């Protein structure tokens, strides 16, 4: 057997297989755990921890979107005073978050 043949064939653990070719649940679970550990090392699926500035930017964006939704509802006649007041509060909170963390303010859309 050449060196190329050794590396081109997929590895298979024949110790897991029974004579009939079936695999027990325990053996299958163990083999899958081994393969998962090999393919996906610890920390592979972990998301990076967001910084305070990233969290603030996300919160400010969420507040701006909330303000836009409320303004749209108010413009369509749904609790106009209440929703415009709430939209102004959400927009002020977004601006405060951006100022507190030194973020550049998002471009504001015209609110009527």
Order of alpha helices (4+ residues) and beta strands (2+ residues): alpha-alpha-alpha-alpha
